[in-house]
Amino acid sequence: MIISANPEPSRIEFDFLLNSTIEELNSQAKKSAKTVSALTGNKLEPLVKDVMTDLAVGSPFENSIELIGGQKFPDIVAKKYYGVEVKTTTQNHWKTTGNSVLETTRVDDVERIFMLFAKLASPIEFRCRPYEECLSEVVVTHSPRYLIDMNLEKGKTIFDKIKTPYDTLRKNENPIKPIVAYYKSKLKPGEDLWWIDQENTKSSNLVIKVWNNLSITEKQELKNKAMVYFPELFSNSSEKFGRFAIWLVTREAIVCPNIRDMFTAGGKGKIVVGKNVFSNVPRIFLHLFENFDSIIETLILTSPSELSEYWGFKTTEKRKVSDWIELVAENSKKISDAKHLNIREMLKTMTK
């Protein structure tokens, strides 16, 4: 992003211009409520620009008010330094979805932006605040966007929460990263973010698929990944399928109504490990041993950093196989139907 080298025009005089603009707009709303209430979306921008232009006469901002329009951010620029983003709502509240966190359409050289918000529900009212003071959260439509709250208390912005000033964040090469880190720190067990940051190339497809429509090969590949990424599948926890269900939807865009059946349907069976035959083996361990080579391949091809994220602790290229074996073995200890199996030794035998 290009950073302005312009000297900052008078902030006091620009604040006065904005306050005068809000007073004039509120006055017009009282006189012509029906006309003003129809100025939804970008229809309001020309009026704001005209009011600011008239009020700027005799000030340092005379003849400097520009209506940018289009998809640029912000909508109006003054003295090529200050910006005004115009938002409207037809609801009787002061919240709406704001602009992209990435700010890829930001006008060059604009350094200070203000939010001019029009509540067009009766009674019509206009308010204005510094942009960064009314951004409470980050929400996701097609991309991460700020949530605007014109009633937001001081110290409650998203920037306060992530402990990073707005100007620092917007100039960051990857402004999404600290936001993702913040929301990840607030996740409860089994939860995940459905929108992933720029560095993650495994974000969801546009088309959502149903599990039953996948090929046998596709299903098995996903089950192999599940047994690597989510070793709690081998436990007796009532919530053991939660993380996998979320991952399947958010990362792979696949909906499966019966995840439990995916690993448990078919009952128990026999498996040969080394020279030993094991009977009454729960179905999930049959899946594990019957597809062991492919599962190990998945494990080897997955980076330690990605595995560390799934497992909740740091692993390395050298340790990841042994770490995975320990996770599976520890999780399987409480399965009563698997007490006759030494899962740790069986897995070690398979890897030799």
N, C-alpha and C positions, 0 to 999 in steps of 0.2 A: 504494500500500500504506500502511496506517495504521501509523505508527511509535510504539512504546510510550513513554509518558512516565513509566512506573512506575519508582521507584527499584529498583536491582538488589538482590534478596534475597541473603543470604549465599551466595557461590559455594562457599566452603570447606565449609559445612554441606550444600549440595546435592551436592557431590562425594562427601561422606561417605555421604549417602543412596543415591546411585547405586552406590557401591562395596559398600555393605551389601546392596543389592538383588541385585547380581550374585553375591555370596557366597551369599545365600540361595537364589537360583535354581539355582546350580550344586550346592548341597547337595541340593535337592529332586530334581534330575536324577539324582543318584547313588542316592538312595533309591527313586525311582519313575520309572525310565528309560522304561518302557513307556508310562506315562500322559503324561509330558512330551513324548515323541517324537510323540504324536498331536496336539499343539497347534500345528499348522501354520497359516500365514496369520494371520488376525485372531483365531483361537482363543486365541492366547497373550496378547493384550492385557489381558483381564480378570485373568489371573493376575498379570501384571506390576503392574497397578494395585493389586490387593489387597496384594501384598507391599510395595509402596511405601507404601501407606496405613498398614499395620501398623508399618512401620519409621519412619514419620514422626512417630509419637506422641511428644510431648515435644520436638519440634524446631519451628523456625519454619514448617515445611511441614505441620504437623498440620491435618487437615480441609481441605487445599487441593488434594489430588490428584484430578484429574478425568479420566475416560475419555471422550475426545471421540468416537472411533469414526467410522463412516461413511467418507466420502471426504475428510475434513478432514486437514490436516497441521499439527502432528504428532498422534500417536495419544493421547498422555497429556500433560496440562498440570499444572504445579505452581506455585502462587502466581501464576497468570496471567502468569508471566514465563518460566519454564523449560518446555521441551518435551522429550518422549521419543518418538522414532519407533521403532517395533518392527518388526523384519524377521526372517524365518526362512528357512532353507534346509534341505532334506532331503538335500543333497549334502555330501560331506566337504570343504568348502572355505569360504572366508570372503568370497566375492564374490556379489553379486546386483545386479539393476537397482533403482535407487532412485526417488526422486520427481522430479516435473517440475521443470525448471530455472525455469520461470515462476512456480511457487509460488502459483498463483491461489487455491488452497484453504487457504492458510496461516491459522492462527487469529490473529485480531487480538491485539496486545499481546505475543505471545510473541517474545522476543528471543534467547534462547539455547536451541539445540536439540541433543540428544544422540542418538546412534544406539545402540540396544540390539539386539544381533544374536544370534540363537539358531541355533547349528549343531545341528540335530536328528539328524544322522547320528552313529552311534556312533564315538567317545565324545561324548555330548551336552555342549555347552559354551556358556556365555553370555559375551558381552563387551560393553563399552560404551565409546564414545569420543565426543568432540565431533563433531557432524555434519560440519562442514566439513573435519575432519582425515582423513576416510576416503572422500572423493569423488575418484576418480582420473581419470575421463574423463567425456565426455558421449556417450551412445549414443542411438539413435533407435528407438522402437517406433512408436507413433502420434504421438508428440511427443518433443522432446528431453528426456532424463532423465539423471540422474547415475548413474554406475556406482560402486557401493559396494565398497570393499576394506578389510576390517577389519585387514589386515596391511600397509597402505600405509605406506611410510617417510615420515618427516617431510620436508617440502620437495618432495614428489612429487604434491601434489594438483593438480586442474585449476586451482585458483585461483593456485597457484604458477606454473603453466605460462602462464596468461594475464596474470600479474602484476597481478591485481586481487583484493583481499580478498573473502571470501564476503559479508560484510555490505554491502560497496559494490556488489557485483554484484546481489544480490537486491533492492536498493532502486533499481536502475537501471530507467528506463522501458522499455528494451529490453535485457534481460539476455542475449538470444541474440546480439546483435551482436558483442560482443568474443569470444565463443566461436567464432562463425563465422569471424571474422577470424583467430583463432589456427589453426583447422584448415585454412583456406585457405592460410595461410603454410607449411603442412607438405605441401601437395600436390606430387606429382611431375608432370612434364610429361604432359599428356593426361588427368590426373585431375580430378575435380570432386566437389563435395559433392552427395549425392543428396537431402539435406534442405536446404531454403533458409530463410533467416531471414524474420522477419515482414514486412519491408519489400518482399520480392519476391512479387509477386502471380501469378507464373507457375509456382507450384509444381505438382507432378505431380497428374494426375487420379487418382481412386480406381480407375477401370477401366483395365486395361492392354490396349492394342490391338495387333494385328499389322499391319505395314505393308501387306501385300497386301489387307487388308480396307478400306483407306481409299479414298475417291473419288479420281479423277484430280486434281480441284481441290485437295483436301487435300494430296495428295502434292506437287504443284507448289509450294504455299505453303510447305511445310516445306523443300523443296529450295532455294527462294529465300532463306529465312532462313539456311539452312546456308551458302550462298555469300556471305552478308553477314557472319555471325558468325564463320565459320571459314575465313579466306582460305588457310589451309594446304592446303585441299582442292585448290588449283591447283598444288601442288608435286609433287615426285616422292618425297616422304618415304614410307617404308614404314608410318609411324604416322599418316598424315594423316587417316585416318577416325576415329581414336580419340576425340577430343573430341566430334565430332558424334554418334557412337554413344552416348556417355554422356549427352549433352544430350537426345537423342531419348528415352531411357528415363526420365531423372530429371525433365525439365521437361515432356515431352509424353506420358509414359507409353505410348510406342510401341516395340515391338520389331521390328527389321528384321534378318533373318538374313544378308542380302546387301547391305550398304551400298555396297560397291565397285561393284556392278552398277548401282546407282541413278544413278551419274554416268558410268560408262564403257561400259555396254552399248550396242551399236548401231554401234560403229566410228566412223570419221572421216566428215566431210562438208564441204559448202561453206557459206560465210556471206558476206553482203553487208554491208559497213560503209562508209557514205558512198557513194562512187562506185566503190569497189574490191570485187572478188570474191576471196575467199581460199579456197583449196582445201586438202585434207588437214588439216582442223582437228580436233583431238582432241575427242571427244564432250563432255567437261566444259565446253569453251569454247563449243561449240554450245549447250549448256544456258544458259550465261551470256548469250550475245548474243541468243538467241531469246527469252529472258524478261527482257531488260534493263530494260524499263520497270517491270515489277513488282518487280524486285530493287531498283531505285533507290527505288521507293515504300517498300519495306520499310526501306531504309536511312534514308530521311527520317523515317519514323515511329518509328524506334528512338532512344531518348534517347542523348546523348553519354556519359552515365555508364554505361549498360548496354553500349554498344559498347566503352568503355574497359576494362571488365571482361573482355569476350571477347578483345580484341586485346592486352591486356597493357601498354597505355600510354594516357596521357590524350589524348583527342580533344575537339573542341568542335563545337558546332552548325555553325559556319562551315567547319571543316576536315574534317568527317567523311567527306564524299564524296571529297575529294582524298586523304585518308589511306587510305581503302579502296582506291582505285585503285592507290596505291603498294604496298599490301600484296599485292594480287592480282598486280601486275606483277612484284614482287620474287620472290614464290613461284613464278611460272611460268617464271622464267629458266632453271631447271635441267631443264625438261622438253624432252628432245631432239626430240620430235615437234612442238614448238611454237617451235623456234628461228627458223623463217621468219616468225613472227608478232611484230609489235611490239605486245604487249598493252596497254602503257601508252598509246600513241597511239591505238589502236583504241577503248579505253574513253573517252579524252578526246573523241574524235570523236563517240562515242555520246551524250555528255552535253551536247554543244553544241546 
